[in-house]
Structure formats: C-alpha cells, structure tokens
C-alpha cells in the first residue's frame, strides 16, 4: 500500500527556514515523480514544487529562489527546503505522487510564518 508521510512543519518567523520531509513507502521510489502542494485557509490547493524520478525540478513562481526540492532515493524521501519564509507561505503542505495511474496524498504538515 502506498503511503506518504510528511514531517518538518512548524511555526517560524518571517525570514526563517524549515525543511519538510516526505517519506514514501509501498512504491518503487526511484521511478516515482513527487510533488509538494500547499493549501492556505480559504484558498485552493496549489503546486509548490515537483521533482521527477530523474531529478528534474520545477517550482511555482512564488517560491523560485527561496524553496528547493530534492530527493534521496535510498531513503525513499523527498525534501522541501523552505528559506526566506514569508507570512503568505503559511499553509498546510502536502506531498503528492501518481503511481500506476492512481493519485496519493500525504496527511499534510502545517507551516505557519509569523510576521
């Protein structure tokens, strides 16, 4: 069974940093593309960053230059480094993958940035 478990969220002041982790199980991780999404209160869920099985990355314009996505295949983990955080980055961050035509989401981790 595919599972994605996020961790690393928390409360941080504006300008601070956090590192989120997404640990996967039940997948052949090395062939799996993974993405991070976020959802702020009253807003739609939006793509933050993605990384392919080959390591190619893409980012939302709002986080380019501040966030970095990476992966560690032996650990079956994808990371999202959040730097220069802003209050508008406050949201629940979700890990997502599509595996054999099925979509899977983690439970989410809360990131709160105070001004």
KOLVEXPA-823317 format. One line per field, with one value per residue (C-alpha): residue number from 1; x, y, z. Coordinates in Angstrom, 1 decimal. Example, Ala and Ser with C-alpha at 12.3 -4.5 7.8 and 13.67 -1.06 7.14 Angstrom:
BEGIN
i = 1/2
X = 12.3/13.7
Y = -4.5/-1.1
Z = 7.8/7.1
END
This chain:
BEGIN
i = 1/2/3/4/5/6/7/8/9/10/11/12/13/14/15/16/17/18/19/20/21/22/23/24/25/26/27/28/29/30/31/32/33/34/35/36/37/38/39/40/41/42/43/44/45/46/47/48/49/50/51/52/53/54/55/56/57/58/59/60/61/62/63/64/65/66/67/68/69/70/71/72/73/74/75/76/77/78/79/80/81/82/83/84/85/86/87/88/89/90/91/92/93/94/95/96/97/98/99/100/101/102/103/104/105/106/107/108/109/110/111/112/113/114/115
X = 0.0/1.3/1.9/3.3/4.2/5.2/7.1/9.1/6.4/6.2/6.0/8.8/9.3/9.4/12.8/13.3/13.8/12.2/12.9/10.0/10.3/8.1/8.8/7.3/6.5/4.9/6.4/9.4/10.7/13.4/10.8/8.4/7.8/6.9/5.4/4.7/1.4/0.1/-3.3/-3.9/-7.1/-9.9/-7.7/-7.3/-4.5/-1.6/1.5/4.7/7.4/8.0/10.8/10.9/12.4/15.4/15.8/14.4/12.7/10.0/8.8/5.9/6.9/6.1/8.7/11.5/14.8/13.5/12.5/14.5/13.1/15.4/15.2/17.1/16.2/17.8/15.8/12.7/12.4/11.7/12.7/11.5/13.8/12.0/14.1/13.3/9.8/7.0/3.7/2.0/3.8/1.6/-0.4/-0.7/1.9/1.1/3.2/1.7/2.5/0.9/1.7/0.4/-2.3/-3.5/-3.0/-1.8/-1.6/0.1/-1.8/-0.1/2.2/1.4/3.7/3.0/5.1/4.7/5.4
Y = 0.0/3.4/5.8/9.3/10.8/14.4/15.9/19.1/21.7/24.3/27.9/30.2/33.9/35.7/35.3/31.9/28.4/25.0/21.6/19.4/15.7/13.3/9.6/7.2/3.5/0.9/2.3/1.8/5.2/5.5/5.6/7.9/11.6/13.5/17.0/19.3/21.2/23.6/24.9/28.1/28.7/29.7/29.1/26.3/23.8/24.9/23.2/24.4/22.2/18.9/16.6/13.8/10.4/11.7/14.7/17.4/20.1/22.7/25.5/27.8/31.4/32.5/30.2/30.3/31.2/30.5/26.9/23.8/20.4/17.3/13.6/10.8/7.6/5.1/6.7/7.0/10.6/13.9/17.1/20.7/23.3/26.5/29.6/33.3/32.4/34.9/35.1/34.3/30.9/29.9/26.8/23.0/21.4/18.1/15.5/14.0/11.3/9.5/5.8/3.4/5.9/6.5/9.7/9.6/12.4/12.6/13.9/17.3/19.3/22.8/25.6/28.9/32.0/34.9/38.5
Z = 0.0/-1.0/1.9/2.0/5.4/5.8/8.6/9.5/9.6/12.4/13.4/12.2/12.0/8.6/7.0/8.7/7.3/7.6/5.9/5.1/4.5/2.7/3.4/0.9/1.3/-1.0/-4.1/-6.3/-5.3/-7.9/-10.7/-9.0/-9.6/-6.4/-5.8/-2.9/-2.8/-0.3/0.8/2.7/4.6/2.1/-0.9/-3.4/-3.2/-5.3/-6.7/-4.9/-6.5/-8.2/-8.9/-11.4/-11.0/-13.0/-10.7/-12.8/-10.8/-11.3/-9.0/-8.6/-9.5/-5.9/-4.4/-7.0/-5.5/-1.9/-1.9/-3.0/-3.7/-3.6/-3.2/-1.6/-3.3/-0.9/1.9/-0.2/0.9/-0.8/0.9/0.5/1.9/2.7/3.0/3.4/4.5/4.2/6.1/2.8/2.8/5.7/4.7/5.1/2.8/1.2/-0.6/-3.7/-6.2/-9.1/-9.0/-11.6/-12.6/-9.0/-7.0/-3.5/-0.9/2.5/5.5/5.4/7.6/8.9/8.2/9.9/9.3/11.7/10.7
END
